[in-house]
Amino acid sequence: MHYVRAKGILSSKNGMNLYRGCTHGCIYCDSRSRCYHMEHAFEDIEVKENAVDLLENALRRKRKKCMIGTGSMTDPYIPLEMETGHLRKALHLILQYGFGFTVITKSDRILRDLDLLQKINETTKCVVQMTVTTADEELCRKIEPNVSSTRERFEALKRLRDAGIPTVVWMTPILPFINDTKENISRILDMCGEANVYGVICFGMGLTLRDGNREYFYEQLDRLFPRLKERYIRVFGNQYVAESPDSCCLMRLFHRMCGERGIVHDNEEIFRYVNRFEEKCAGKQLSFWG
């Protein structure tokens, strides 16, 4: 861990990253790609020590309320968050200034902040997005070794459901020859139905490989799945997208099962929903002054 002072915290699309780097150890992590110009070891977490102050200044100056998002580059619920509490402080500010919130995570540590998430959702909107790649607990421990298991993630999704907080599942990436099976897709979607998720985001049955994350992914394949790297090289070469040979069949299964369970499965529709700010208490405020 090391500290830096950041110049800004919110992107043009109102996303924030309180940290850079991650210790979850997911073997496929795109954030390791060289194109993101991370100048330190990936597991050496960069902490933006002035992030909370920057966020308050940004929220105070915004003329229009919106959804504030986090988790696109670094999961904010890494173990270090339980020590720094940066995200919890950020949630207090988001609630205080009346903004909405959405987060992408793989961790049930999000339940620490259930009280604040509920309060935000009562006033505006809070959407929790949870990444799930496999229904197999043993496989989960291999490909996502230092994060909540699939079972723990779905238990968290059910707690969020019971608290009235809408949820979305990112079913990505699907790794060719590893978790690209009908059984895996079916089991994940059955659990999504049970947790009553709003939608499931799926970018296809495969993964992307860029310089940086490709090398790390292949190292992990050598360690965990002997001789599978050679198969990837033979089938995909240096392609950016490594698509499962069963992609078409699995995508048909995905859309059919989502439709049967009433789960939104159009990515653009889900993104519109997640990014749409809603102020639920406007009517209450008017009646008060009336």
N, C-alpha and C positions, 0 to 999 in steps of 0.2 A: 504494500500500500504506500502511496505517496500523494501529497497534496499539491494542487495547482490553484492559481487564481484565474478564473475564467473572465472573458470580456462580456459574454452574454450567455443566456440560458435557454431562451425560446427560439425555435427555428421559425421560418416564414410560415410554416403550417402549424405552429403552436405545439410542437413537440419538444420535449426536454430530455436530456440525459444527465443525471446527477453523477454518474460514474462512467468511466471508460475502462473496458476490460471485464473479465468475468472468471469466476472460479467454478462454474458448473461443470465444465469439462465435456460438453456435448461434442461428439466426434465430428459433426457435420457443420459446425458453426460458421456461418458466412461472415460474421463480424471479424474473423481472423484474416479476411482478404486484404491484400496489400493496398488495394485502392482506397481504403479508409485511412491510410497513413498514420497508423498507430505507432508511435515512436518508442514504445516501451514494451516489455514482456506482457503478453496478454493476461497472465494471471496476476501481474502486479497492478492492482486496481488503482486507477487515477481518480482521486476524490476532488471534486470541485468545491473547495472549502467555502467559497462565497456564493454558492448556488442558491441558497435559500434567500439571501438578501437580494440577489439579482432577480429572483422570481417575484418577490414582493414588489420591487420597483416596476417590473414589467406588468404585473397585474394591476397595479395602482394606475398606471398610465394608459391602459387599454380603454378605448372608447366603446368597444363592443364586446359583449360577453361571448365566450366560445368554449369549445371542449379543449382541455389541456391533456396532452397525451404523453406517455413515457413507455419505454421498454422496447423500442424498435431496434436499438443497437446493443444495449446492455440491459439484462434483466435487473430491474431495480431492487428485487428482493433477494439479492445475493446475501450470504451470511453477514457481510460487513454492515449491511443496512441495519441489522439488529443492534449494532454498536453505535453507529452514527445517528440513526434516526432521521436522516436527511429527508427521506420520502414522507415520513409521518409529519414532519414540520411543513413540508410542501403541501400536504393534504389539508392541514389546518388553514394555510393561506388560501388555497383554492376554495375551501368552504367559506372562509371569512369574506372573500371578495366576490362570491356568488358565481363562480365558474363551474363548468362541468368537468368531468375527469374520465379518462380511459387509460387502461394499462395493459400491456402484454407481459405475461410472466409464465414460468413453469413451476412456481413455488407456492406451497400452501402457507408460507409465511405471510401471505397477503391477509390471512384471517386475523393477524395482529391488529390490522387497521379496519376491521369490519365496522366498528362504531362510526368512524369518520366516513367510510364509503356509504353507509346507510344515510347519514345526514346529508351528504352531497346529493345522493339520489332522491331524497325527499324534497330537496330544494330545486335542483336542476336535473342532471342526469349523470349517472355513473355506469360505465360498462366495463366489466372485467373480461379480458381476453386471455385464454389459457391455451398454451401450445400442448398438443398431445400427438405423439407419433406412433405409439405402439400400445396394444392392450396386454402385451406379454411382459409381466413384471421382471422376469429374468433378463429379457432383452433390453428393457428399459434401463436396468442397472448397468448394462454394458455400454449402450450408446449415449446415455445421459447420466453419468455415474454419481454426480455430486448434487443432485437436485431431487425434489419430491418425486416419489414413484407415481405411476399412472393412477393407481388406486387412491393415493393421497390427493392427487389433483382433482379427481372426480368427487371425492368427499368434500373438498373445498368448494367445488362448483355447486354441490347440493346445499351447502351452508349458505352460499351466496343466493341461490334460488329461494331458499326459505326466508331470506332477509329481503326479498323483493328486488334484488339487484340483477339486471339482465346480464347474460354472459354470452360469449362467443368462443368457439374452439377453432384454433388454427391446426388443421390436420396436415402438417407439413414440417419437414420434408418426409417423403416416402422414399426409402432407400432401395434401389433395385437389388434384388436377390437377398434382401434382409427382412424388410417389413412390408413388401409389396405383395400381399396375399389377400384373397377374398376374406379369409377368416379374420385377419387383422382389421381390415376396413369395416367389416360387418360388426365386430365386437366394439370398436370405437364408436360407431354410429348408434349402436344399441345403448351404450352408456350415455351418449349425448342426448338421446331421447329420454332416458330416465332422469337425467339432470335438467331436462327442459331448457336446453340452451336455445338462444334466439337463432343463431346461425352457425354454420361451419364454413370456414374459409379453406379452400383447397386450390392450389395453383397447378394442379396436375400431379400425376403419379411419378415423381422423380425428385431430383435435387439439382442445385446449381453448384458448379465447381469453378472457382477462380483462383488465380495465383495467390498463394498464402493459405487459403482454406483447403485447397486440393492437396497440398503436401501434407498438411496435418491429418486430413481425412485418410489418406493412403497409409500414413504411419500407423494410425489406429486400426485400419483394416489388417495390416500385417500382424499387429499385436493380438487382435481379437478374432479375426476371421482369416486364418492362414490361406493363402493362394487366391483370395477373393480380389485383391488389388490387381493381379494379373488379368483377371476376367474383366474388371472395369476398364483397364487399359486396352484390352483387345476389343471390347464392345464399343466403348465411347471415345477412345483416344483422348484428345484435348478439348472435346466439346464443352461448351459452357453448361448446357443442360444434359444431364444423364437421365434419360427417361426410361421408366420400366418397360420391358417388352410387353407387359400385360396392361399397359396404360389405358387403352381404349375400353377394355372389358371392365377394369376397376373403376373408371370414371362413370360408366353406365350404372354400375352398382351403386356408386356414391350418390348420383343424382336420384336414382330410383328410391333408395332407402331414405334419403333426406325428405323427398316428397311425401313418402308414406308416413313419416313421423312429424310432418309439419315444421321442419327445420329449414330456414332460409339457406339456400345454397348457391346464390348468385353473389359473387365477390363484390361487384360494384354496389349492389343493393345493401349489402352488409356494411361496406365502407361509408355509404351515405348515411346509414342509420347511426353508426358509431360516431361520425363527425358532426351530426346535426345537434346543435345546442337546443335544449328545451328548458324553459323556465317554468317549473310547475307551480310555483307559489304566487304567480302574478295575480291570479284571481283573489287569493287571500289578502294580498296587500291592498287591492282595490276596495274590497269589502271593509277592510279595517278603516281606511280613510273615508269611506262612504258613511 
